[in-house]
Amino acid sequence: MRRIASIILLATAAQLVCAMPGEAQFFRRRRMRVPPKTGMPDISGGLTFCRLVYTSTRRDGSGNGWSTDYPEAERNFLIRISQLTTTKPSHWADGEPGYTTVNPLNPDLYKCPFIMATDVGELGFNDAEREVLRDYLAKGGFFWADDFWGSAGWSHFTAEVARLLPDRALVEIEPDHPLFSQLYIIPKVPQIPSINSWSASGGATSELGADSATPEMWGVFDDDGRILILVTHNTDISDGWEREAYSSEYFYLFSPEAYAVAVNVMLWVMAH
């Protein structure tokens, strides 16, 4: 029933999106010409979405490195989180929700309740960045890695995780973990393709065929069971946020589950 309620609520939100096509189209055009936001939002006191800026050390698929899904994913994420929960976002003086970009060596990293990176199959850190990220995670930080597909991307990213936290192992998070039922009941990890892949393939959800057929969720835990790093592999959760206004069919197929995952993850992180 809770999952059905989430779909109904988000369907209502979709009607609002469709009722304001001019605003949605404006933002879609605008994202290509505004520089990335840096620093922390002007109006604090709410949730800030921190996008991790990293160096790409290889090419992996059709993404754009650290900027994949930026900034519409975080903008829509913060709006929907505020609608679906009592959590309110911070804001910029121009009225935009409180999203920003941060690289691992920026002191603002420690002001971020969580950091998110997409297209992580090409991510790479140097020794100085690993040292800071290791300290950030040990002091309560949380890192969500999303939107990478197949075995090559997996091998590259997991090797980077092993260098970052050599004493910790990635553990698969199964649907019986409480994260899957924090608010919404999520029976399995949803496979959400990018809208471009979905459209070009005629509706397929696996972007690399058999090599990415099974969506997965993995985590690196500390000794108390707190998730330090959350990994969503063979799925593009954040495209379900970014592209909600681009296609009503795509929205109804994928955005409700994408936001259900977002809400459950945020509630889990804030409670632990």
C-alpha positions as CSV (number, residue, x, y, z in Angstrom):
1,M,0.0,0.0,0.0
2,R,2.8,2.4,0.8
3,R,4.4,1.8,-2.6
4,I,1.1,2.3,-4.3
5,A,0.7,5.6,-2.4
6,S,4.1,6.8,-3.6
7,I,3.2,6.1,-7.2
8,I,-0.1,8.0,-6.8
9,L,1.6,10.9,-5.1
10,L,4.3,11.1,-7.8
11,A,1.6,10.8,-10.6
12,T,0.1,14.0,-9.1
13,A,3.5,15.6,-9.2
14,A,3.7,14.6,-12.9
15,Q,0.5,16.5,-13.6
16,L,2.1,19.6,-12.1
17,V,5.2,19.1,-14.4
18,C,2.9,18.8,-17.4
19,A,1.0,21.9,-16.4
20,M,4.2,24.0,-16.5
21,P,5.9,22.9,-19.7
22,G,7.4,26.4,-20.2
23,E,9.3,26.2,-16.9
24,A,10.5,22.7,-17.5
25,Q,11.7,23.5,-21.0
26,F,13.4,26.7,-19.8
27,F,15.4,24.8,-17.2
28,R,16.3,22.1,-19.7
29,R,17.8,24.7,-22.0
30,R,19.4,26.7,-19.2
31,R,21.4,23.8,-17.8
32,M,23.7,23.8,-20.8
33,R,24.9,27.4,-20.3
34,V,25.1,28.0,-16.5
35,P,28.4,27.3,-14.8
36,P,28.5,24.7,-12.0
37,K,27.6,26.1,-8.6
38,T,30.4,26.1,-6.1
39,G,30.6,27.0,-2.4
40,M,27.7,26.4,-0.1
41,P,24.1,27.7,-0.6
42,D,23.4,31.2,0.6
43,I,20.4,30.2,2.7
44,S,21.4,27.4,5.0
45,G,19.4,25.3,7.4
46,G,18.2,22.6,5.0
47,L,19.5,19.6,3.0
48,T,22.3,20.4,0.6
49,F,23.0,18.1,-2.4
50,C,26.8,17.9,-3.0
51,R,27.9,16.7,-6.4
52,L,31.4,15.2,-6.3
53,V,33.7,16.5,-8.9
54,Y,36.3,13.9,-9.9
55,T,38.9,13.3,-12.6
56,S,38.0,10.8,-15.3
57,T,40.8,8.3,-15.8
58,R,39.1,6.3,-18.5
59,R,36.1,6.5,-20.8
60,D,33.1,4.4,-19.8
61,G,30.0,4.4,-21.9
62,S,28.1,7.4,-23.0
63,G,28.3,9.6,-19.9
64,N,30.0,12.9,-19.3
65,G,32.1,12.1,-16.3
66,W,31.3,13.9,-13.1
67,S,28.8,16.2,-14.7
68,T,26.5,13.4,-15.9
69,D,22.9,14.2,-14.9
70,Y,24.0,17.6,-13.5
71,P,22.2,19.9,-12.5
72,E,18.7,18.7,-13.1
73,A,19.0,15.5,-11.1
74,E,19.9,17.3,-7.9
75,R,17.4,20.1,-8.5
76,N,14.5,17.7,-9.0
77,F,15.8,15.5,-6.2
78,L,15.6,18.3,-3.7
79,I,12.2,19.5,-4.8
80,R,10.7,16.0,-4.6
81,I,12.4,15.2,-1.3
82,S,10.8,18.3,0.1
83,Q,7.4,17.2,-1.3
84,L,7.6,13.6,-0.2
85,T,9.1,14.1,3.3
86,T,9.3,16.9,5.9
87,T,13.0,17.5,4.8
88,K,13.5,21.0,3.4
89,P,16.4,22.0,1.2
90,S,18.8,24.8,1.6
91,H,18.6,27.5,-1.1
92,W,20.6,29.9,-3.2
93,A,19.8,33.6,-3.2
94,D,18.5,33.2,-6.8
95,G,15.9,30.8,-5.5
96,E,17.5,27.6,-6.8
97,P,17.4,24.6,-4.4
98,G,20.7,24.0,-2.5
99,Y,22.8,21.9,-4.8
100,T,26.5,22.5,-5.3
101,T,29.7,20.9,-6.6
102,V,32.7,20.0,-4.5
103,N,36.0,18.3,-5.3
104,P,37.7,16.1,-2.7
105,L,40.3,18.7,-1.7
106,N,37.8,21.5,-1.1
107,P,37.2,22.3,2.6
108,D,33.5,22.6,1.9
109,L,33.5,18.8,1.6
110,Y,33.1,18.6,5.4
111,K,29.9,20.8,5.2
112,C,28.3,18.2,2.9
113,P,25.9,15.8,4.6
114,F,26.4,13.5,1.6
115,I,28.2,13.5,-1.7
116,M,27.0,11.8,-4.9
117,A,28.9,10.9,-8.0
118,T,27.6,9.5,-11.3
119,D,29.2,7.7,-14.2
120,V,31.7,6.3,-11.7
121,G,33.0,3.7,-14.1
122,E,35.6,6.3,-15.1
123,L,36.3,7.9,-11.7
124,G,39.8,8.2,-10.3
125,F,41.3,9.7,-7.1
126,N,44.9,10.5,-6.3
127,D,46.5,9.8,-3.0
128,A,45.7,13.3,-1.5
129,E,42.0,12.9,-2.5
130,R,41.8,9.4,-1.0
131,E,43.2,10.6,2.3
132,V,40.6,13.4,2.6
133,L,37.7,11.2,1.4
134,R,38.7,8.5,3.9
135,D,38.7,11.1,6.7
136,Y,35.3,12.5,5.5
137,L,33.7,9.1,5.6
138,A,35.2,8.3,9.0
139,K,33.7,11.5,10.4
140,G,30.2,10.7,9.4
141,G,30.1,11.4,5.6
142,F,28.2,9.4,3.1
143,F,29.1,8.7,-0.6
144,W,26.5,7.5,-3.1
145,A,27.9,6.2,-6.4
146,D,25.4,5.7,-9.2
147,D,25.0,5.2,-13.0
148,F,27.6,2.8,-14.2
149,W,27.1,-0.4,-16.2
150,G,28.7,-3.7,-16.9
151,S,31.7,-5.6,-15.8
152,A,34.4,-3.2,-17.1
153,G,33.0,-0.2,-15.2
154,W,32.5,-2.4,-12.1
155,S,36.1,-3.7,-12.1
156,H,37.4,-0.1,-12.4
157,F,35.3,1.4,-9.7
158,T,35.6,-1.4,-7.2
159,A,39.4,-1.2,-7.6
160,E,39.2,2.5,-6.7
161,V,37.0,1.7,-3.7
162,A,39.6,-0.9,-2.5
163,R,42.3,1.8,-2.7
164,L,40.1,4.3,-0.9
165,L,39.1,1.9,2.0
166,P,41.5,-1.0,1.8
167,D,40.3,-2.5,5.1
168,R,36.6,-2.5,4.1
169,A,34.8,-4.8,1.7
170,L,31.9,-4.1,-0.6
171,V,28.8,-6.1,0.6
172,E,25.7,-6.6,-1.6
173,I,22.6,-5.0,0.0
174,E,19.7,-7.4,-0.5
175,P,16.0,-6.4,-0.5
176,D,15.6,-7.7,3.0
177,H,17.8,-4.9,4.3
178,P,15.8,-2.2,6.2
179,L,16.9,0.4,3.6
180,F,14.4,-1.1,1.2
181,S,11.5,-0.4,3.5
182,Q,12.4,2.8,5.3
183,L,9.3,4.5,4.0
184,Y,8.4,2.9,0.7
185,I,8.4,-0.8,0.1
186,I,11.0,-1.5,-2.7
187,P,10.9,-5.2,-3.6
188,K,14.1,-5.1,-5.6
189,V,16.7,-2.7,-7.0
190,P,15.0,-1.0,-10.0
191,Q,16.8,-1.0,-13.3
192,I,16.4,2.5,-14.6
193,P,18.1,3.2,-18.0
194,S,19.1,6.6,-19.2
195,I,16.3,8.1,-21.3
196,N,18.6,8.2,-24.3
197,S,19.4,4.5,-24.0
198,W,15.8,3.6,-23.4
199,S,14.6,5.6,-26.4
200,A,17.3,4.3,-28.8
201,S,16.8,0.7,-27.7
202,G,13.0,0.7,-28.1
203,G,12.4,0.4,-24.4
204,A,15.2,-1.9,-23.1
205,T,16.3,-1.3,-19.6
206,S,19.8,-2.9,-19.6
207,E,22.1,-0.5,-21.3
208,L,24.8,-3.1,-22.1
209,G,22.6,-6.1,-22.8
210,A,23.6,-9.3,-20.9
211,D,26.6,-7.6,-19.4
212,S,24.4,-5.3,-17.3
213,A,21.2,-7.4,-17.0
214,T,21.0,-7.4,-13.2
215,P,20.7,-4.2,-11.2
216,E,22.6,-4.3,-7.9
217,M,23.0,-2.3,-4.7
218,W,26.2,-2.6,-2.7
219,G,27.6,-0.9,0.3
220,V,30.7,-0.4,2.3
221,F,29.9,-0.5,6.1
222,D,31.7,0.6,9.2
223,D,31.9,-1.5,12.3
224,D,28.6,-0.2,13.6
225,G,26.7,-1.0,10.4
226,R,26.6,2.5,9.0
227,I,26.8,2.7,5.3
228,L,29.9,4.7,4.2
229,I,29.6,4.1,0.5
230,L,26.4,3.2,-1.3
231,V,26.7,1.8,-4.9
232,T,23.9,1.4,-7.4
233,H,25.2,-0.6,-10.3
234,N,23.6,-1.5,-13.7
235,T,21.0,1.2,-13.1
236,D,20.8,5.0,-13.4
237,I,18.7,6.1,-10.4
238,S,19.5,9.7,-10.9
239,D,18.3,9.8,-14.5
240,G,14.8,9.0,-13.1
241,W,15.1,12.4,-11.3
242,E,16.9,14.3,-14.0
243,R,14.6,13.4,-16.9
244,E,11.2,13.4,-15.2
245,A,10.0,16.3,-17.4
246,Y,11.3,15.0,-20.7
247,S,8.8,12.2,-21.3
248,S,5.5,11.4,-19.5
249,E,6.0,7.7,-20.4
250,Y,9.5,7.6,-19.0
251,F,8.3,9.4,-15.9
252,Y,5.5,6.9,-15.2
253,L,7.8,3.9,-15.9
254,F,10.9,5.0,-13.9
255,S,10.6,8.2,-11.8
256,P,8.4,6.8,-9.0
257,E,10.9,4.0,-8.2
258,A,13.8,6.4,-8.6
259,Y,12.3,8.8,-6.0
260,A,11.3,5.9,-3.7
261,V,15.0,4.8,-3.6
262,A,16.0,8.4,-3.0
263,V,13.7,8.9,-0.1
264,N,14.6,5.6,1.5
265,V,18.3,6.2,1.2
266,M,18.1,9.7,2.6
267,L,15.9,8.6,5.5
268,W,18.4,5.8,6.2
269,V,21.4,8.1,6.1
270,M,19.9,10.7,8.3
271,A,18.8,8.1,10.9
272,H,22.2,6.4,10.9
